Amino acid sequence: MIRTVALLIALSALIDSSPSILPAQEYEIRLSREAKVAERYRLSATGSHAEIMTISVGGKAVGQKGNEFSINLVSLMTVIEIDTRGRPTKYSLDIEKCLITTAGSSKPLIAPGETLLVSLEGNRYIFTVKNIPVDSSTVDPLSVVVPSHASEPSDDDVFGTRERKKVGESWPINGDLAAESLKSALKVATMKGDVRGSAKLDGVVRDRENEYLIVSALLGVNNFSMPLPNGVQIQTGQVIGSFSGRFPVNQSFQPIAQSVKVTARFTGTRAADERTAETTFEGMMARSVEREMERVK
């Protein structure tokens, strides 16, 4: 998802206000958890997405286009089908709250009391309510907050490590698999070796019942391509991203909280022709999501 700018995560929101720090020892860094059919979780998620494009002709700004929204989802999730890696490929969400906010105004995206069915078909998820596919304007914001694993590497694949680690130790992320995630989520394409970054075991905390690993990661790339208007060539660009989470040491428990933030910025130009001077495009795309899952017995 970053070479020159480090984006740090505020982990205080993911841990108790007064956690107990455990003695130094080595831990197995496992971030993904296998789900089981019929398991139920309370899912709370917030996300945001923004795209802004400023267009200049002959050095003079002539316009700006943008799309920005945030979404808040609270639901009861029931696993219906899983793949061979234990990742849900079909599940239902009983909606308690699903609000979208644009230009300071909020409205229900899906009404409370409805059940959203999420199904993986091929390499994309299909959303239906009462056997009717939701409209395209609803799919994009839902895709920000609804968990998905459509042909994506797992968190373990990208950010995990097979080596046991002590608190404070770091390890390199798998940049090539991170590039696959970028392409799937944001349509940002990179070459092999372009994505670099590292993960770190920031701490280990305990609540009344469980012990948790606090893991974060930073990654980035400044050589990439993405869908642009015809004839536009990227001149400069950078993608920065961060990941953090609170993961139970007991691997039979689901992660309690995760956060992902990605920002891409670029400058592109289209050469002058007989009718128009050189056109410059300055673009920014940002996406963030925070999810919490709690198993319901």
C-alpha positions in Angstrom: 0.0 0.0 0.0 5.5 3.5 1.1 8.8 4.7 1.5 9.0 8.3 2.6 6.0 9.0 4.9 5.3 7.0 8.0 1.7 6.8 9.1 1.4 5.7 12.8 -1.6 4.1 14.4 -3.1 5.3 17.7 -3.4 2.0 19.4 -4.9 3.4 22.6 -8.3 2.9 21.0 -7.7 -0.8 20.6 -6.7 -1.6 24.2 -8.0 -1.1 27.7 -7.3 2.2 29.3 -5.1 0.5 31.9 -3.8 -2.8 30.4 -1.3 -5.0 32.3 1.9 -5.4 30.4 3.2 -9.0 30.5 6.7 -10.2 31.1 9.0 -10.4 28.1 8.7 -13.7 26.2 8.4 -14.9 22.6 5.0 -15.2 20.8 3.7 -16.8 17.7 2.4 -14.1 15.4 -0.9 -15.4 14.1 -3.4 -12.8 12.9 -6.0 -14.8 11.0 -8.6 -17.0 12.6 -10.7 -19.8 11.1 -14.5 -19.3 11.3 -16.9 -22.2 11.7 -20.3 -22.6 10.1 -23.2 -21.3 12.3 -20.9 -19.2 14.4 -22.3 -15.7 15.3 -20.5 -12.5 15.9 -21.5 -9.0 16.8 -19.8 -6.8 14.1 -19.2 -3.1 14.5 -17.5 -1.2 11.8 -16.8 2.3 10.6 -15.2 3.3 7.3 -14.6 6.2 5.0 -13.6 6.7 1.4 -12.6 9.8 -0.4 -11.5 10.5 -4.0 -10.5 14.1 -5.1 -9.2 15.1 -8.5 -8.0 18.6 -9.3 -7.6 19.5 -13.0 -5.3 22.3 -14.3 -4.8 23.4 -18.0 -1.8 25.4 -18.9 -1.0 25.8 -15.2 -4.4 27.2 -14.3 -6.9 25.2 -12.1 -10.1 24.6 -14.1 -12.1 22.2 -11.9 -12.3 19.7 -9.2 -14.1 16.4 -8.9 -14.7 14.4 -5.8 -16.6 11.6 -4.0 -16.5 11.3 -0.3 -18.5 9.3 2.3 -18.3 7.6 5.6 -20.3 4.6 6.8 -21.2 3.1 10.2 -22.4 -0.5 10.5 -23.6 -2.5 13.5 -25.0 -6.0 12.9 -25.2 -9.6 14.0 -23.2 -11.8 11.7 -23.9 -15.5 11.1 -21.5 -17.6 9.1 -23.2 -19.8 6.5 -20.4 -21.2 4.4 -16.5 -21.1 4.6 -13.7 -21.9 2.2 -10.8 -24.4 2.8 -8.9 -21.8 4.9 -11.9 -21.2 7.2 -12.7 -17.8 5.7 -16.4 -16.9 5.4 -17.6 -17.0 1.8 -21.3 -16.7 2.7 -22.8 -15.0 5.7 -25.8 -13.0 6.8 -25.8 -9.6 8.6 -28.9 -8.8 10.7 -28.8 -5.0 10.5 -29.0 -2.9 13.7 -27.5 0.2 12.1 -26.2 1.0 8.6 -25.8 4.7 8.1 -24.0 6.5 5.3 -22.9 10.1 5.7 -22.2 12.4 2.8 -21.8 16.2 2.9 -22.6 16.2 6.6 -25.9 14.5 6.1 -26.6 10.9 7.3 -29.3 8.4 6.2 -29.9 4.7 6.4 -28.1 2.7 3.7 -30.0 -0.4 4.7 -32.9 -0.2 7.1 -32.6 -1.6 10.7 -34.2 -5.0 10.9 -33.3 -6.0 7.4 -31.0 -9.0 6.7 -28.1 -8.5 4.3 -26.9 -11.7 2.7 -23.2 -11.6 1.6 -22.1 -14.3 -0.9 -18.8 -14.8 -2.7 -19.3 -15.5 -6.4 -16.2 -15.9 -8.4 -13.8 -13.1 -7.2 -16.4 -10.7 -5.9 -19.0 -10.5 -3.2 -22.8 -10.2 -4.0 -25.0 -8.3 -1.6 -28.7 -9.1 -1.5 -31.7 -8.2 0.7 -34.8 -10.4 0.5 -33.2 -12.2 -2.5 -32.9 -8.8 -4.4 -29.4 -7.5 -5.2 -28.7 -4.1 -3.7 -28.2 -1.3 -6.2 -24.8 -0.2 -7.4 -24.7 3.0 -5.3 -25.0 0.8 -2.2 -22.4 -1.7 -3.1 -19.4 0.6 -3.0 -19.9 1.9 0.6 -20.9 -1.5 1.9 -17.7 -2.9 0.4 -15.6 -0.6 2.6 -16.9 -2.0 5.9 -18.2 -5.5 5.2 -15.5 -8.2 5.7 -14.4 -9.9 2.5 -11.8 -12.3 1.3 -12.3 -12.3 -2.4 -9.0 -13.7 -3.8 -7.1 -11.6 -1.3 -4.1 -12.8 0.8 -4.9 -13.1 4.5 -3.6 -10.8 7.2 -1.2 -13.7 8.1 0.1 -13.8 4.5 0.9 -10.1 4.4 1.7 -9.0 7.9 2.4 -12.2 9.9 5.6 -14.2 10.4 6.4 -17.8 11.2 9.1 -16.7 13.6 8.3 -16.2 17.3 8.8 -12.6 18.4 9.3 -10.6 21.6 7.6 -7.3 22.3 9.3 -4.5 20.4 10.7 -6.8 17.6 9.9 -6.1 13.9 9.9 -8.1 10.7 9.4 -7.4 7.0 5.9 -7.7 5.5 5.3 -9.7 2.4 5.4 -6.8 -0.2 4.3 -8.9 -3.2 1.2 -10.2 -1.4 0.5 -6.7 -0.1 0.6 -5.5 -3.7 -2.2 -8.1 -4.5 -4.3 -6.6 -1.8 -3.8 -3.1 -3.1 -4.8 -4.1 -6.6 -7.9 -5.8 -5.3 -9.1 -3.1 -2.9 -8.0 0.1 -4.7 -7.1 -0.9 -8.2 -3.5 0.3 -7.6 -1.1 -1.8 -9.6 2.6 -2.2 -8.8 5.6 -4.1 -10.0 7.3 -6.9 -8.1 9.4 -5.5 -5.3 7.7 -2.1 -5.3 5.9 -2.5 -2.0 8.0 -2.4 1.1 7.2 -2.2 4.8 7.5 -3.8 8.2 5.4 -5.1 11.0 6.0 -4.9 14.8 4.8 -6.6 18.0 4.0 -3.4 19.9 2.8 -5.0 23.1 1.0 -7.8 24.9 -2.0 -7.0 27.2 -4.4 -8.9 29.2 -8.0 -8.3 30.2 -10.1 -10.3 32.7 -10.2 -13.3 30.5 -7.7 -13.3 27.7 -4.2 -12.3 26.5 -3.8 -10.2 23.3 -1.0 -9.3 20.9 -0.9 -5.7 19.8 0.5 -5.7 16.2 1.0 -2.8 13.8 2.5 -2.4 10.3 3.5 0.4 7.9 3.9 -0.1 4.2 4.3 2.0 1.1 5.2 2.4 -2.6 6.0 5.3 -4.9 6.0 3.5 -8.2 2.5 2.4 -9.3 -0.3 2.7 -11.8 -4.0 3.1 -11.5 -7.0 3.7 -13.8 -6.8 7.3 -15.2 -8.3 9.3 -18.0 -7.1 8.5 -21.5 -3.6 9.8 -22.3 -2.8 10.6 -18.7 0.7 9.5 -17.5 1.6 9.4 -13.8 4.6 11.7 -13.1 4.9 11.4 -9.3 2.9 9.3 -6.8 3.0 7.6 -3.5 0.8 5.2 -1.6 1.1 4.9 2.2 -0.7 2.5 4.4 -1.0 1.3 8.0 -2.5 -1.7 9.7 -3.1 -2.4 13.4 -5.0 -4.9 15.5 -5.6 -6.6 18.7 -5.3 -10.4 18.4 -6.0 -13.0 21.0 -3.1 -15.3 21.8 -5.7 -18.1 22.1 -6.2 -18.8 18.4 -9.7 -20.1 19.0 -10.9 -16.6 19.5 -11.5 -14.1 16.7 -9.6 -10.8 16.6 -11.2 -8.1 18.8 -10.3 -5.1 16.7 -8.5 -4.2 13.4 -7.8 -1.0 11.6 -6.5 -0.4 8.1 -5.8 3.0 6.4 -4.5 3.6 2.9 -3.8 6.9 1.1 -2.7 7.3 -2.5 -1.6 10.6 -4.1 -0.4 11.3 -7.6 0.3 13.9 -10.2 -0.3 13.0 -13.8 -0.2 14.9 -17.1 -1.7 14.8 -20.5 0.4 16.3 -23.3 -0.8 19.4 -25.1 -2.4 19.0 -28.5 -3.6 21.5 -31.2 -6.7 22.4 -29.1 -5.6 22.1 -25.5 -2.6 23.1 -23.4 -0.9 20.5 -21.2 -3.4 19.2 -18.7 -2.3 18.3 -15.1 -4.3 16.0 -12.8 -3.6 16.0 -9.1 -5.4 13.1 -7.4 -5.9 11.8 -3.9 -7.7 8.6 -2.8 -8.0 7.5 0.8 -9.8 4.7 2.5 -9.9 3.6 6.1 -11.9 1.0 8.1 -12.0 -0.1 11.7 -13.8 -3.3 12.7 -14.6 -5.0 16.0 -15.9 -8.5 16.2 -17.2 -10.2 19.3 -18.4 -13.8 19.3 -22.0 -14.3 20.4 -22.6 -17.6 22.3 
